Amino acid sequence: MFRFYSTMTVEEAISHYPIDHNEVEVYNHLEEFVGYLTLESLSVAIHQGELIRPIIDFVLLQAPVQSFAHHSIPDSDFHTFFTSELCHIAFNSLYDGVYITDGSGVTLFVNEAYQRITGIKDEEVIGQHMSHLVERGIISASASLETILKKKPVTVIQTIRNGRQTIVSATPIMSSSNEIMYVVSSVRDITELIKLKHELDKQKLMFQRLPQTMPALEHSSFHNLVIGPSTTSLFQLADKVAKSDAKILLQGETGVGKSMIAKYIHTRSNRSNEIFMELNCSAIPNHLVESELFGYEPGSFTGALKQGKIGILEKSHGGTLFLDEIGDLPLELQVKLLKVVEENRFMRVGSTEMRQVDVRIISATHRDLAEIVRKGEFREDLYYRLNIVTLNVPPLRERKEEIISLLEVYLKQFNDKYHENKKMTPECYEWLTNYSWPGNIRELANLVERLVVTTFHDEIDVSDLPSFIQPVFPNKEPVTLKETVAQVEKSLISKAMQKYGTTRVAAEALGISQSSIVQKMKKYQL
């Protein structure tokens, strides 16, 4: 049986929770027992939209003892109520689905919300025994039957024939003689809960719009700027220091958007109408960095242009120069750059004439500059001159609330570029929210473009994601032939159900009987 660990997320627990259990044991990383995760507490977490919280927050120290009241109300009174117009009006006013069976498991009533959530019409199930619905593949498991069997409340995660997942909590109504008279089940759509969570996450975000008075070229660079709670203070500080000419050092992992932030600062500064130039110090061979940055005089070296060349520093006069990966600047050039930083003066390669320049310098690095200063690989005096204001840009894995909005922004961008109309399923959004994004925003943009151009259908789902992203949750590798066969069998059945929707058609496509596929779905908790 799958082992549950305290650091697992609620969403991961949903995907592994066994159908025939009301509680599972939870262990910590030391393999020590820490408590029980019940389906009831899992249901609470899902209803609250806490899909990415660790399950330890919902673990109970002791397994709960289920109790329920016995009723002395005659069965005929219950029957009168459940068939009354008042009952139907009351249940149809609820947002959650309601499913009622009698004590033997025959369906008596489903409300309008249940029909909306599942796509199952009342005429398909009224009068039908729950076992028949499972056999026909309409539902994967029945909470009502489990309740009748165990004579206690049961919660199950149920897959509907259309592929949607629901969480069903069934409660028995007992007679004074301890017999089950009715089973009342509440039904919630997990897919819809994920979608609602995404909507709430988006409402928490603040989208920063640049004024229309900004230059058109620069303004167009900010259509994918998303500011969330984790980056609000960063942009507030960027706004404040943009008005001055103070040197700014941007620190953060590769791909977090340091170049965009540098452009943002430029557009917010008094130099916004002037040029913005960028030089990646690690992208140019060391022997060419000096000539690219400072320029050179005619005939300065073999291969030099006859007329010489103006360097990026000189071209940036009056504007902003962004030096990316400043930590990779050769040590011998750091002295010349220090001259620029301190005195706004420099010399072209092959020249003895000092030139004056007025430029605002923003630098960036993914390295720990303080550490490479200690190693003697970067000048301490230059470090302190460039590091008047430090802006630490957090990695995307620490800005999860921004991921969905960024996915939507890039999805629109590449849909427009390639004349497509792709959309992502809520499950796909949730999966990508939990991905660690080692390449940060650059990796996210690359993935979205890849999905837009390679998928054949308009709806992008988890199954379309590349293999290195799909195993977000740790799974044990099969080590025996039996485990390997089971893994392949589970994958084939899952894909067949997604494609065909019903167990009957899926069974025909796989060449097995319908009863076999139903049994295997129970076995693999599909």
Secondary structure, DSSP 8 states (H G I E B T S, - for coil): ---EETT-BHHHHHHH--TT-SEEEEE-TTS-EEEEEEHHHHHHHHHTT-TTSBGGGG-BSS-------EE-S-HHHHHHHHTSHHHHHHHHT-SSEEEEEETTSBEEEE-HHHHHHH---HHHHTT-BHHHHHHTTSBS--HHHHHHHHTS-EEEEEEBTTS-EEEEEEEEEEETTS-EEEEEEEEEEHHHHHHHHHHHHHHH-B-----TTS-HHHHGGGTT--B-TTTHHHHHHHHHHHTS---EEEE--TTSSHHHHHHHHHHHSTTTTS-EEEEETTTS-HHHHHHHHHEE-TTSSTT--TT-EE-HHHHTTTSEEEEETGGGS-HHHHHHHHHHHHHSEE--BT----EE---EEEEEESS-HHHHHHTTSS-HHHHHHH-SEEEE---GGG-HHHHHHHHHHHHHHHHHHHT---EE-HHHHHHHHTS--TTHHHHHHHHHHHHHHH-SSSEE-GGGS-TTTS--S------SHHHHHHHHHHHHHHHHHHHH-SHHHHHHHHTS-HHHHHHHHHHTT-
